[in-house]
């Protein structure tokens, strides 16, 4: 039996009913072991770190991932509701980041793997391909009180196989925006009555996708916009008695690339929250238009042009499907998208994403979303363990660290788990040895910060 800190038990009770009683006991061992284990997050590594090397029925822990009956989607719903209750006030919009990442995996038995552009290793000059699995992840972008910055907390991740995968199985192929639309619709149903703001990159600047999002009440999307997009004025009112079909659009507006060079463009200076927790003075021009390209009906958008006074950043255009949103707020919301990339890096560096070895289709569909969701769960554990107290940031004589990062957060949770979870599932032999408290604390501190 696991003996866990009381505050962690209270968090886990939100997810207990999603499992049967027997599977839940095995799942808890996998969960705590995934937090404590350094390096690879394989089932074998987790059992070793939990003191279960002599467990003869080890296959039961593998079956939690590849055979047991439980719903990843239900766990995602419970995680999202818990995150919103803890970190988002009832009168504030729920800001959601949407992006995809490639999990580099090889192996002939991994059916859904494909060949994709590696977004990390590629650049404008070099195109790097990689084998792996493509995941679309939705994350809650919210300020963490003790970190004093916005974190991206994953709660729903979906595998998006390649077109070749669907062709070989005679299945209808779903594009990235098809999967994204289903994810947004699911979250819309999970959080009835809440305003949702979806932030994504230019991959999701697709007319039919934006049209669907704009028709959901209380939901808006923010993405990049091409400088050569075809924008139009609203359609004029139909004259009485006029024959023919109703006009969909009015006269064409100048391209955004032309507005950048037009001296008549009205620019306003704003001091904006920028990348890296800094502020930056930028010039902004904005307006409303219909973005139209046959055969998709036009989408009403607010476009925003951003120009850097210092010339360090190239001019950028954004769009928002909420016509009443403030231009400066749109830019600051979009800047939050960078925290999604930070989370993708953190889960690889500290939670072992890309080190798992499952090849069963069901285990693959469950393991990577679970490791991504573990980032959010560790954050919740830390929030509950701190109980509004100051975060004890690790210090050294040569490095003064003012704010905690995720590595500190993971270490804090581990420091509470090692004295309880580890020794409670270790050998039943009553033999003990005594070690000085200073040495014990040093061992725990070293293990807690192990990558």
N, C-alpha and C positions, 0 to 999 in steps of 0.2 A: 504494500500500500504506500502511496505517495503521501508525505507530510509536507504540505506547502504553506507559505505565509497566508494568513487569513485574508488579506486584501487581494491576493492573487486568486484565491479560491472564489471570492465574490465575483471576480471578473469571469472566471471560467464557467460559473453557473449559467451565464447567459448563453453558452453554447452546448451545455450538457444535454439538453432535451433533443438535440439534433442527432444523437447517437443512441444506440441501444446500450444497456447498462454494461454489457461485457465489452463491446467495442470501445466504449468511452474510457475504460481503464487502460486499454492498450494505446488509445489515441493520446491520453495524457502523458504517457511515458515518451511517446514520439515527440510531443510538443515540447516538454521540458528538456528532453535530450537535444532537440534541435537548437534550443537556446544555449545550452551549456557546451555543446560540442564545438571545438575549434576545427578549422579545416573543412573536410568533406562532410556533407550532410547525407550520408548513406544510412540505411537502416542499421547496418552492422556497426558503423561508427557511433550511432546514437545509443545502441544497446551497450556498447563498451563503456561509454562515458556515464551511463546510468547504472553501471555495476551489474549488468545482466549478461555477462559473457557466458555464464553457465546455464542460461535459459534454454532448455531442450526444446521447448515449443516456440522457437524464435520465428517460425513461419507465420504465427498469428499476427505479428507486427507487420510483416509484409502484406498480409491479407487486408489490413486496415486500408491500404492504398490501392491494392489491385483487385479486391473482391468484395469487401464489406459494403453493406448498403447504408449510404448516407449521402447527403446532397451538398456539394460545394456551393451551389447557389444559395441554399438556405443559410449556410454559414456566412456567406457574403452579406446577405441581408441583415443578419444579426450584428455583424461587425460594423456595417455602415450605421445602423440605428444607434449603436453604442458610441461610435465616434461622434456623430452629430450631437447626441445628448451631452457629451463631455466637452466638446470644443466649439460648437456653433450655437450662438444665441438664437432664441426662437424668432426674433424679428430680422435676422440677417439672412442674406441669400447663401445658399450652399454652393461654394465654388468647387468645381470638379475639373481636374486635369485629365486629358485623354491623350495617350501616346502609345506607340508600339516599340517593342524591343526584340532583339534576336537572341535567343538562348542557343549558344554554340554547342551543338550535339552531333556526334557521329555514330554510325551504327546502322547496319542494314535492317535491323528489326524495328527501328524507329520509323513508323510508316509516314507520319505527317511531316517529316523534315523536308526542307527544300533548300534551294540556293538563293540567297538574297544579298542585296547590297549591305555591307557592314557600315552602319551609320557612325560608329566610333572611329574606325580606322580609315574611312574614306574622307576625301576632301574635294574641293572644286577641281583640283588638278589630278587626283588619283581616285580610281574606282576599285574598291576592294570587295571581293565576293567572299561569302562564308556559308558553310553548311549549318543548318540549325532549325530551330522552331521559332515561329513568329507569334509573339503574344501581344495582344492589345490589353492595356491595363488602364483602369479608371481609378483615380486617386482623389481623396479629399484634400484640398489645399486650404490649410487653416493654420492660424497662429498657435504655437505651443507656448503656454505662459512661461515655463521655466527655461525654455530655450531662447525666448524673445525673438523668434523669427518664424517664418512660415515654413512648414514641412509638408511634403506630399505623402499622404498616408494611403497605400493601396488597399482596396477592399474587394475589387472585382476584376479578374483577369480571364481572358478568353483566348483560346488557341485559334489562330487564323491560318489554316493550311494553304498551301500554294494552289494555283489553278491546275497544275499537273496532277496533284493529289486527287482533286475532285473529278478530273477527266478520266483517270484510270479507274475510278469507282462509279462512273456514270452518274455523278451527283451534280446538282446545280451549284456553280461556284458562287461563293459570297465574297464580295470585295471587302476591303478594310472598312469602308463607310457603311456597308450593309451590317457588319458586326457592330460597329459603333452605334448605329441607330437602334439596334436591338438592346444594347447595353443601356443607352439613354432611356429608352422606353421602360426598361425594367426598373431603373432607379426612380423614374417618374412615378411608377406604381408603388414603389417601396416608401416614398416620402410624399404622400398626398398633401397638397396644400402648401408645400415649400417651394420657394423660388430657386431655380437651378440656373447656374451660369457654367457653361461648358467651354473650356479653354483648350484649344488644339492648334497644331501647326498647319502649314499650308497643304498638307496631304488631305485634310478634311474640308478644304475650300471647294466643295463639290456642290453644284446647284441643287440636285435632287435631294441630297442629304440635308442641306441647309433649309430647303423648303419644308421638309418633314419636321425638322426641329422648330422652325418658326411657327408651325401650326399647333404646337403643344402649349397650352396656357401656362404662363409663368416660367417658361424655359427659353433661354437665349444662348447663342453660340458666338464665340469670338475666335477668329482664325486670321492667318495672314491673307492678304489679297494681292493679286497680280497687278502690277502698275499698268498693264494694257487691258484690263478687264473692261468689258462693254457695259457701260452704265448709262441709264436713261432717266429722264424725268417721269413722274407718274403720268398715267394715261389721262388725257383730258376727259371731262364729263361728256357723255354721249348726247348728241343733239337730238331733240325730239323729232321723230319721223325719219331719221337718217337710216338708210338701208345698208346692209352688209354686217359683218361680224364686229363685235365690240373690240376696240383697240386695247392691246395688252400693255402698251408702253407709249411714252411721249417722245419728244425729241431727244437725240443722243446728247449726253454730256461729254465734256472734254475728258480724254484719258487722264488718269492720275499722273502718268509720266509727263504730260503736258502741263498739268497744274504745278508740278515741281518747278518748271522753268518759267511759268507765267508770272510776271511781276504783279499782276492784279490779284493773285491768290492771297487771301487774308490769313496771316499766321499769328498765332498767339503763343507767348512764352509761358512755359509751365515748369515748375520744379517738381520732378516726378521721383517716386520711389523706383530705384533702378536695381540692376543686378548686383549681387554681393552685399545687399543690405545698405547700399549707398543711395544718395540722391543725385540727380543730374538735371541740368537745365536744358530743356528741349523746346523746339518750336512745333506747334501742332496746327494743322488745318483739318477741318471736318465738314461734313455735309451728309445729306441723305440722297438715296438714289434707288433705282430698280436695277438689279443685276439680272441680265436676261441673255439667254442663249438657247435658241430653238433646239429641241422641242419642249424643254422644261419650262413651265410657267415662271414668270419673273419673281424674284425674291427681293423684298424691301430690306435694305440694309442702311446702316450708318457707316460710312467710310471715314477712316482717320489716316492722315498723312503725318509722319513723324520725321523731323529733320534735326540733325545734331548740330548745334551751334559751333562746337569745336571741330566738327568734321571727322571725328573718330569712327562714327558709325554711318553706314550707308543709309540713305532714305528708305523708309519702310512704310508699307501700307497695311492697315488692319481693317477688318470688317466686324460688325456686330449686328445681329438680327434684332436687337432691341433698339428701336429708333430713338427712344427717350434717354438712353444711357449717356452719361457725360463722357466727352472724349478723353479727358485726363484719366477718368476711372477705367475706361477701356484699356488704355495703355498700361496702367498699373496692374490691372488684372492679368493682362497677357504676360507681363514680366514674371508673374508668379509661376508660369509654365516651366521655367528653368529648374525649379525644385523637383520636378518629375525626373529630370536627368540625374540630379543628385541622388534621388532614391534608387534609381536603377544601379548607380555605382555602389551605393552603400550595401544593397542586398547581395551584390557579387562579392564585395570585400569582406563582409561580416556575417552574412547568413548563408553562404555556400551555394547561391544560385549558380548553375552550370556545373556543379560538382556531383549532383545526384546521378544515379546510374540506372534508374528504372527504364525498361523498354516496353512494358505492357501499356497499351493504349490508355486504359483507365487510370493507371498509376501516373502516367505522364500528365494527363488532364488534371490530376489532383495535386501533384507534388509541387510544381512550380507556382501555381496560385497560392498554395499554402505557405510557401516560403516568402512570397511577396506579402501576403497578409500578415506574416509573422512580424514584419517591420512595424505594422500598425499595432499589433497586439503587444509588442515590447513597449511601445510608446504608451499604451494604455496602462500596462503594468507599472511603469515608472510614474505616471500621473497619480495612480492610486497609492503607491508606496510613499511618494513624497508627501501627500496629504497637505498641499499648500505650503510646504516648507522649502527652504532654499536648496538648490541642487548642489551636492558636494562635488565640485569639479576637481578632478585630479590635477595636482600641481607639481612642479619641479623647480629647483633653483634656477635652471637655465631656460624655463618656459613658463610664462605666466598666462594661463588660459582663463579667459573671463566667462565664456559661455559654453555650455555642454554641446557636444555633437552626438550623433547616433552611437558612436563607439562608447562614449561615456554613459549613454542611456542603457545600452546593452550590458555594460559592466555593472551598473547599479542593480539591474535586475538579477544578474548572475550572482552578485554578492549576497543577495537575499535568498537565492535558491541553493547555493552550494551547501551551506550548513544544514539545510533541511532536506531537500529532495535527494541529494546525492547519498547521504549517509542513511537515509531511510530505506533505500532499495539496495544497499550494499550487502555484503555477505552477512548471513545470520549468525556467524561465529561471534561469540561474546568477547573474544580477545581484543583488547584495546591497548594502545600505547599513548603515552602522554607526551605532548610537545609544547614548548613555550607558546604563549598567546601571540607574541610578536612574530614568531616563525609561522604560526598558523595564519595570521592575518596577511603575511607576505605571500604565502601560497595562494590564498583566496584572491588577493589583489592581482597576482600574476595570471592566474587562470581566468579571471574575469575579463581582462583586457586582451586575452589571446585572440588572434584573428581567426 
